[in-house]
Amino acid sequence: MEAHVVDRDPDTIKRDIDAARDQLAATVDALAERANPSRLADDLKAGAVRFVKKPAVAVSLAGVGVFAIVLVVRRIKRR
């Protein structure tokens, strides 16, 4: 193995280092984009909207809304 290291040309080593540095920079940029708080919030919001738009969820939420309105109206009438 040591013979292989000794045989390497300094220019080849520099190219390998430069390639590794570029790959590391791309990885760090990708991680920074994925961990961006505004992007995470947007992804969470989009997921919530997709969930609420499901027919079963929409009907359930409508039922809860109607129930809440009935309760409010009953309270107002009792006053």
JORA-V750730 format. One record per helix or strand. SS is the DSSP state (2 for helix, 1 for strand). FROM is the first residue (numbers start at 1). LEN is the number of residues. If there is no record, write none. Layout:
ss=SS from=FROM len=LEN
ss=SS from=FROM len=LEN
This chain:
ss=2 from=2 len=6
ss=2 from=10 len=25
ss=2 from=37 len=16
ss=2 from=55 len=24
